Amino acid sequence: MPGGYAYGWRYTTFFIDTSVYLPWLLGQLSRKGGEVVYLRERFDRMEDLIQLPHPTIFNCTGLGARSLCNDANAYPIKGQIAVVAPEPAMDWSISADGFYVYPRRADTIIGGTTEPHVYTQRRWVRVRGRCGPRSRQLRLVAWSAGASGDAGHA
Ligand SMILES: Cc1cc2nc3c(=O)[nH]c(=O)nc-3n(C[C@H](O)[C@H](O)[C@H](O)COP(=O)(O)OP(=O)(O)OC[C@H]3O[C@@H](n4cnc5c(N)ncnc54)[C@H](O)[C@@H]3O)c2cc1C
């Protein structure tokens, strides 16, 4: 096994490149007559949301639900990734002990961190360095750190 691991699993599976799939899904919605209306405003009270004239409202405010819905159980899980150049011939992915590499059409994702209750988006881990000696050859295109909201479990 690479990396000195004693054992692991290898399997064939499907992989969704969200940078391709999400625009495709949106296109499907438009082709079937659906329409997405973007409201670029902040809602501070649920009452303001409920008064919107639309028949159905999906509340997808993520971590914002903490204050909007007064949900103290919602907390962030910070993640940090490095984005490097695409590797067109790469048809494999690896994941071990929180480290992962995901090939995508336009780039390659190297991750990651999982930090519950961390609010800052500051970069602190040199994620790319985890790729060992080869990391010096990897051209960093971007890095990203953000927080996904999650419902806490008591
Ligand atoms: C570094 C990093 C890399 C990731 N990479 C991947 C990946 O490759 N693939 C993958 O599937 N997932 C990935 N994720 C996870 C993914 O980003 C999240 O699961 C996803 O964004 C959650 O979507 P969401 O719509 O529920 O919430 P969010 O994306 O958090 O969207 C919530 C929206 O609500 C808005 N909002 C909040 N409060 C209010 C308010 N009061 N009024 C108005 N608007 C409000 C916010 O501005 C925001 O636009 C990654 C996460 C991180 C941090």
The ligand as a Gaussian input file, in Angstrom:
#p B3LYP/6-31G(d) Opt

LIG

0 1
 C      -13.363000      24.509000       1.630000
 C      -14.613000      23.747000       1.279000
 C      -14.647000      22.937000       0.140000
 C      -15.788000      22.213000      -0.205000
 N      -15.781000      21.446000      -1.333000
 C      -16.869000      20.732000      -1.669000
 C      -16.899000      19.926000      -2.860000
 O      -15.913000      19.850000      -3.608000
 N      -18.012000      19.246000      -3.141000
 C      -19.125000      19.313000      -2.353000
 O      -20.126000      18.677000      -2.671000
 N      -19.139000      20.072000      -1.228000
 C      -18.053000      20.771000      -0.881000
 N      -18.062000      21.546000       0.263000
 C      -19.271000      21.584000       1.072000
 C      -20.293000      22.508000       0.408000
 O      -19.685000      23.760000       0.134000
 C      -21.464000      22.713000       1.359000
 O      -21.964000      21.462000       1.768000
 C      -22.561000      23.469000       0.618000
 O      -22.084000      24.732000       0.191000
 C      -23.740000      23.676000       1.516000
 O      -24.712000      24.349000       0.729000
 P      -25.895000      25.125000       1.362000
 O      -26.645000      25.756000       0.213000
 O      -26.638000      24.236000       2.308000
 O      -25.238000      26.268000       2.288000
 P      -24.293000      27.502000       1.873000
 O      -23.478000      27.189000       0.669000
 O      -23.606000      27.881000       3.141000
 O      -25.331000      28.654000       1.431000
 C      -26.100000      29.371000       2.389000
 C      -26.509000      30.666000       1.722000
 O      -27.492000      31.339000       2.521000
 C      -27.159000      32.716000       2.581000
 N      -27.706000      33.257000       3.850000
 C      -27.436000      32.847000       5.115000
 N      -28.148000      33.548000       6.009000
 C      -28.897000      34.423000       5.302000
 C      -29.848000      35.438000       5.660000
 N      -30.161000      35.696000       6.942000
 N      -30.437000      36.158000       4.666000
 C      -30.139000      35.925000       3.358000
 N      -29.228000      34.965000       2.943000
 C      -28.636000      34.234000       3.915000
 C      -25.629000      32.750000       2.573000
 O      -25.166000      34.039000       2.160000
 C      -25.336000      31.659000       1.544000
 O      -25.369000      32.175000       0.234000
 C      -16.926000      22.287000       0.627000
 C      -16.913000      23.102000       1.762000
 C      -15.764000      23.822000       2.093000
 C      -15.774000      24.705000       3.324000

